[in-house]
């Protein structure tokens, strides 16, 4: 299966989530963000790693703000509250969710 990560259109608002790979304990998804991403607070029971491919983003992670630019890779341990607070339109990420501990 061939998928081009840049074929997904930029949403007018919120974010688009596209699962690229789903295995027993692992899920990899492409996220494409608008200028106004959802400000949903996540507190997941699994580790998550994100790789910012394009654009810029700021995340609130357990009380601190982390700015990301293309090429930045961030590991978010399970049960760490976090949310996206700002993105450039068209920001693209890879999110890796693992039920097995990543860190």
Secondary structure, DSSP 8 states (H G I E B T S, - for coil): ----TT-S---SSSEEEEEEEEETTEEEEEEEE-SS-----B--SSEEEEEEEESEEEEEETTEEEEEETT-EEEE-TT--EEEEEE-TTEEEEEEEESS---
